[in-house]
Amino acid sequence: MTTFVLASQSPARLQTLRNAGIEPTVIVSGVDESVLDGLPPRPIALGLAQLKARAVAERDDCPKDALVLGCDSVLELDAPGYRDLPLGKPHTPEEATRRWQAMRGRSGVLVSGHAVIDTATGREESAYATTTVHFADLSDEEITAYVATGEPLQVAGAFTVDGLGGAFVSGIEGDHHNVVGVSLPLVRDLVSSLGHSWTALWTRPDAHPTTQAPPR
């Protein structure tokens, strides 16, 4: 069976794949993400996904018959001070607060780059997915309380849809998995382009129904 490797330490990406029937091997890439600083949101998301996948695929501890998935997510926000900037993790409470003051009542586009490498052949397929996210009009008190939890500091765009931030997202247009960090439909397409069956990657027992005799 082909080994599926996730080149990311994101718990949300790992759980999304598990929920989809895949138990990946996690190998963190450790790439220096600053090497692509200055690029617009979409090229940087795709470029970092490719760098992460390639770094892991080249490691000695990466299986030689694996599909390696690299991902990276940023937010595009058409707001003063943030236009054309890739908004990744804010890291500090001050920046997370500024982000939410600009995001509230607006819409942004979550861009996730995906790159899949087949280590057996060396072939690579990559693309990015976009999802429009509508943010609620938070009060200053809500922003302060949310930032104080620490959750928005270490996630792309300073928000989640599968955590405390879910109540502050008023709507989504597109693949909601992409907002979590990995677009399952897109990954399936990339895997298929490399000649692999998505369902063959299922590792969860209940993802493979047993054959039953037809009723009499």
Buried (B, 14 or more C-beta within 10 A) or exposed (E): EBBBBBBBEBEBBBBBBEEBBBBBBBBEBEBEBEEBEEBEBBBBBBBBBBBBBBBBBEBEEBBEEBBBBBBBBBBBBEBEEBEEBBBBBBEEBEBBBBBBEBBBEBBBBBBBBBBBBBBBEEEBBBBBBBBBBEBBEBEEEBBEEBBEEEBBBEBBBBBBBBBBBEEBBEEBEBBBBBBBBBBBEBBBBBBEBBEBEBEEBBBEEEEEEEEEEEEE
